[in-house]
Amino acid sequence: MLKIDLHIHSQYSGDGLGSPKEIIKILQQRGLQGMAITDHNSVAGSLKALEIAPKDFIVIPGQEISTLEGHIVALGVKKNIERELSVEETVERIIDLGGIPLVVHLFRNMSGIKKNNLKKIHKKLNTIEVFNSCSVPKSNLKSAKVAKEFNLGGTGGSDSHKPEFVGYGYTLVDTTDYSLDTVLSQINKKKTWGKGETLPLSYRRDRMAKSVKQFFQRGFKRI
């Protein structure tokens, strides 16, 4: 069984800190075998991580895309996908690039696509995020319930924007094979589930305050 944090933001996100090298080091210290850097609307951080990662550490390239309805992560893609498309169009772009679309923090107020939008795309999905360390436990439980309702696999991630909190959330992958293709295959086969710890309340409060402030600074535009 592998433990991989599938939702991390680096300094290549507009609101993130920490280099890919620093993030890898901390995750290895915490006993994780891999990660996906999912910076906002950019694959730059994950591509840098691919360049420097040791052979015994899995890096899944990806990005967190801002759709018209909320955020969707693309796993296994090395090309930026246009933002501000509908959830349906975004999922199609991800699949066309050979990637895996992953709905994250489904019920989050400002950036979750919510259940009604999930219904539009669930037949083209294999998994959704069922544990997010930045979300409250109640929200994660609701997401896990929805995953089971739609017969989807589950993933977990820290959603950390600071390196010291990476690895708090993680995905258990039913394999011991460090091959990227194997890990992506297991995600598609619904052989994963998300677990972890909720981040400290002080950090989550600071993240919320910063997100609201940046929302106003961007002219009422989501990241």
C-alpha positions in Angstrom: 0.0 0.0 0.0 1.4 3.4 -1.0 0.6 6.7 0.7 0.5 9.7 -1.7 -0.6 13.3 -1.1 -2.6 14.1 -4.2 -3.4 17.8 -3.5 -0.5 20.1 -2.8 0.3 23.7 -3.7 3.8 25.0 -4.1 5.4 28.4 -4.7 4.2 28.1 -8.3 0.6 28.7 -7.1 -0.3 32.3 -6.7 -1.1 31.7 -3.1 1.4 28.9 -2.2 4.8 28.7 -0.6 7.6 26.1 -0.7 9.7 24.7 -3.5 9.0 21.2 -4.9 12.4 20.1 -3.5 11.4 21.2 0.0 8.0 19.5 -0.3 9.5 16.2 -1.4 11.9 16.2 1.5 9.1 16.8 4.1 6.9 14.1 2.6 9.7 11.5 2.6 10.4 12.4 6.3 6.7 11.7 7.0 6.8 8.3 5.3 4.9 9.1 2.1 6.0 7.6 -1.2 4.7 10.3 -3.6 2.6 13.4 -4.4 0.8 15.4 -6.9 1.6 19.1 -7.0 -1.6 20.7 -8.1 -0.9 24.4 -8.4 -3.7 26.7 -9.5 -4.0 26.7 -13.3 -0.4 25.7 -13.8 1.7 22.6 -14.3 5.0 24.4 -13.7 5.4 23.2 -10.1 4.7 19.6 -10.9 7.0 19.6 -14.0 9.8 21.0 -11.8 9.1 18.2 -9.3 9.4 15.6 -12.0 12.9 16.9 -12.9 14.3 16.7 -9.3 12.4 13.8 -7.7 14.4 10.8 -6.5 13.7 7.4 -8.2 12.0 6.1 -5.1 9.5 8.9 -5.0 6.4 9.2 -7.2 5.4 12.5 -8.8 2.1 12.8 -10.6 2.0 15.9 -12.8 -1.1 17.9 -12.5 -2.9 21.2 -11.8 -6.0 22.5 -10.1 -8.2 24.2 -12.7 -10.6 27.0 -12.1 -13.8 26.1 -13.9 -16.8 28.4 -14.1 -18.4 26.3 -11.3 -15.5 25.6 -9.1 -12.2 23.7 -9.0 -11.3 20.4 -10.6 -7.9 18.8 -10.4 -6.2 17.2 -13.5 -3.9 14.3 -12.6 -1.4 13.0 -15.1 -1.3 16.0 -17.4 1.8 18.1 -18.4 0.0 20.9 -20.3 -1.9 23.8 -18.9 -5.7 23.6 -19.4 -7.7 26.8 -20.0 -9.5 28.2 -17.0 -13.1 29.5 -16.9 -14.5 26.6 -18.9 -17.6 24.7 -17.7 -17.1 21.6 -15.6 -18.1 19.5 -18.6 -15.6 21.2 -21.0 -12.9 21.0 -18.4 -13.4 17.3 -17.8 -13.3 16.7 -21.6 -10.0 18.6 -21.9 -8.5 16.6 -19.1 -9.5 13.3 -20.7 -8.4 14.4 -24.2 -4.9 14.9 -22.7 -4.9 11.5 -21.2 -5.4 12.7 -17.7 -7.7 11.9 -14.8 -10.3 14.4 -13.7 -10.6 14.7 -10.0 -13.3 16.7 -8.2 -11.9 18.2 -5.0 -13.4 19.7 -1.9 -16.9 19.2 -3.4 -18.8 21.2 -0.9 -16.4 24.2 -0.3 -18.3 27.5 -0.5 -16.1 29.4 -2.9 -14.5 26.7 -5.0 -16.4 23.4 -4.7 -18.5 22.5 -7.7 -21.3 21.1 -5.5 -23.4 18.0 -6.0 -25.6 19.4 -8.7 -22.6 20.0 -11.0 -21.1 16.6 -10.1 -24.2 15.0 -11.4 -23.4 16.4 -14.8 -20.0 14.8 -15.0 -20.0 11.8 -12.6 -20.3 9.2 -15.4 -17.0 10.4 -16.8 -15.2 10.3 -13.4 -13.7 7.4 -11.5 -12.9 9.2 -8.3 -13.4 12.3 -6.2 -11.6 13.7 -3.2 -13.1 12.3 0.0 -10.5 13.7 2.4 -9.1 17.2 2.3 -7.1 18.4 5.3 -8.3 22.0 4.9 -11.9 20.9 5.0 -13.9 20.4 8.2 -14.6 16.7 9.0 -18.3 17.1 8.3 -17.6 18.2 4.7 -15.2 15.2 4.2 -17.8 12.8 5.4 -20.4 14.3 3.0 -17.9 13.9 0.2 -17.2 10.3 1.1 -21.0 9.6 1.2 -21.4 11.1 -2.3 -18.5 9.0 -3.6 -20.2 5.8 -2.5 -23.6 7.0 -3.8 -22.1 7.4 -7.3 -19.9 4.3 -7.0 -16.7 6.4 -7.3 -13.2 5.8 -5.8 -11.8 8.2 -3.3 -8.6 10.2 -2.9 -7.1 12.3 -0.1 -4.8 15.3 0.0 -3.5 18.0 2.4 -4.5 20.9 0.1 -1.6 22.5 1.9 -0.2 25.9 0.7 2.7 25.7 3.2 5.3 22.9 3.1 5.1 22.2 6.8 1.6 20.9 6.4 2.0 18.6 3.4 1.2 15.0 4.0 -1.6 15.6 6.5 -4.0 14.3 4.0 -3.1 11.3 1.7 -4.4 8.7 -0.7 -3.9 5.0 0.0 -3.2 3.3 -3.2 -3.6 -0.5 -3.4 -0.2 -1.3 -4.9 3.5 -1.5 -3.9 4.6 -0.6 -7.5 6.3 2.8 -7.7 5.4 3.1 -11.4 3.5 6.3 -12.3 1.4 4.3 -14.8 0.5 1.7 -12.1 -0.6 4.4 -9.6 -2.7 6.2 -12.2 -4.2 2.9 -13.2 -5.2 2.1 -9.7 -6.8 5.5 -9.3 -8.9 4.8 -12.5 -9.8 1.3 -11.2 -11.1 2.9 -7.9 -8.5 1.1 -5.9 -7.8 4.1 -3.7 -9.2 6.0 -0.7 -8.5 9.2 1.2 -7.5 9.6 4.8 -5.6 11.9 7.1 -5.7 14.6 9.7 -7.5 17.9 9.6 -5.1 20.9 9.6 -4.9 23.1 12.7 -7.8 25.5 13.1 -5.5 28.5 13.2 -4.1 27.6 9.8 -7.5 27.0 8.3 -8.7 30.4 9.6 -5.7 32.1 8.1 -6.2 30.4 4.8 -9.9 31.4 4.7 -9.1 35.1 5.6 -6.3 35.2 2.9 -8.6 33.6 0.3 -11.4 36.2 1.0 -8.9 39.1 0.9 -7.4 37.9 -2.4 -10.9 37.4 -3.8 -11.6 41.1 -3.3 -8.1 42.1 -4.6 -8.8 40.2 -7.8 -12.0 42.1 -8.3 -14.4 39.5 -7.1 -12.7 36.8 -9.2 -11.9 33.3 -7.9 -8.4 32.1 -8.2 
